Amino acid sequence: MTETVQKDAPFIEITGELCKGCKLCIDVCPKSVIAISEKLNGSSYHPAYYTGADCTGCALCFYACPEPAAIRVVKP
């Protein structure tokens, strides 16, 4: 459940299998570009996912996430 869209602008990659759906990343995102999936991951959580546009690369989601390596911020 990792999504990447634009390669010339900042974006995030969320590893759905590591996400526990705590929504902390959603709460801190200034652009509201993260949502919760309706599908379950292997651990029966609804993981977060990147909606695909407008990420500024601020990394607030990365720092808010309690799961190591669940969110990766890419700044090309």
MOZI-V772513 format. One record per run of one state. SS is the DSSP state (a for helix, b for strand, c for the rest). FROM is the first residue (numbers start at 1). LEN is the number of residues. If there is no record, write none. Layout:
SS,FROM,LEN / SS,FROM,LEN
This chain:
c,1,10 / b,11,4 / c,15,9 / a,24,5 / c,29,5 / b,34,7 / c,41,5 / b,46,5 / c,51,9 / a,60,5 / c,65,6 / b,71,4 / c,75,2
